[in-house]
């Protein structure tokens, strides 16, 4: 018997789980805005050179004037003038810039004049932010396995609240970039630890539904971002409104209970017992408290406790055959999913509509995509769902290559479909990864593979320069990466309705098809007439193994 049955006895998916899942999911409404925030805080308004005080003739032949004539060009007024304007000497905007305020009242671009030669600095903000997310995935994944999910999550809320709000007060471009980098680190800490802490308290049968439905908080968050950006239209106010709620999330995060699984595996069984008693009380299972003792807890997690006495590092993700195969396949899937997602997101910038409406459409696509993912995960399984989403996204990317550029409606529709399938792939891989890695190294594994997603998101923009060689080349690269990842996904083991692995030995046994043969040992039965506390001796190794496997069938999902 394992932790899964203990969880069922203290209420399964009861009152505590409802509150727990809701409170951890709420920050998703603001988290979604963090990755897409640069679209609005660094939006580029229409602009032109500010007029000098003694100007006599000003060329307004273009929507955005970026240079002034050095001398008045009276001869250009001649009706039949054949002068080549491009050959006339011009100079940069010595008197600064004038920005149109109809779409944005103020952005980082208009405040620090990130146009012309400084325009690359606008994209650099997003690159630096994603670098912070990458760094956070590496650091906070390992820290969570060492110090606990709740502690790192609480710290991440505070870090994002303080540094995110500080970004709104940035006196310079450099200061803003530093704050965004540190905010990106905190975003990784919130997402990775929030998801893990949330589902490590959820029984097996609810984990797919809960995991998928709570991801809609991120979808709503994308649409909320569009509304807030349209309402405020000032980058400092938008930055503040998006980050200030993190103080509220930090305040109530102290209510969360640390993962009892993690506590037991880190030799803090007494704390785990207190946590289980608290959950039982909240779930209205007070009669279980006196029967749930340390003896019961240790009996059901003896194998996991013995295995956890060793320390683990990222090297253990690749050390054994089963873990190595899982990690290599997940690296390919995470990288290509993020790579294709952000590649398609850049094509969506070509909508012939308002940037605010575009953001709403961008978020709305996720609704059918995630409902599709939910159905596929429940009926087709994880492996088939993951591979199918990747192959279909690749097919759509390739199909768009052959659509003429003047058929903008069809190209946009295909881009939305492709974005939907990559969103479904993201939903699947988050769930899948948590089910593949064992509890003792789950967060390290999550940090490791999600690092590759950040690399993919940073590499996607660079591929666009290939269109100078051949216009279709970027799409070929994005689609090719998705096909390759789909092939890797086919080599992952299926986890639908399977117990969560707690140790690396569990993964190796499950991967190779071998069954461990534990010695004869005492086992504490969870149920006898619905009561805890009956102690019995399992007389045969086969019975012991069967009871252990059956109880693990109600294990938890890490994502």
Order of alpha helices (4+ residues) and beta strands (2+ residues): alpha-alpha-alpha-alpha-beta-beta-beta-beta-alpha-alpha-alpha-alpha-alpha-alpha-alpha-alpha-alpha-alpha-alpha-alpha-alpha-alpha-alpha-alpha-alpha-alpha-alpha-alpha-beta-beta-alpha
